[in-house]
């Protein structure tokens, strides 16, 4: 946006501040969710796995940028849609552990 000149800089700075806030806020509810859905004995394992997978997923934006640069944006969007569909299908047979634990007691 060259026609906007240097006036766009504060908007970009605000965008990155809000992205940082969002990234910081999203992690806590997810960890609480993992702690709620796991039993006390399995909790350390599940938290460790979720943190490890979260660290690996931090490479996704760089890989998507590289893929967009070598192929096209269409490939990146199609791949992200495919991953979302696969994740949705894999989650269908999962049990609600809160309901399952309540019935067992």
Secondary structure, 3 states (H helix, E strand, C coil): CHHHHHHHHHHHHHHHHHHHHHHHHHHHHHHHHHHHHCCCCCHHHHHHHHHHHHHHHCCHHHHHHHHHHHCCHHHHHHHHHHHHHHHHHHHHCCCCHHHHHHHHC
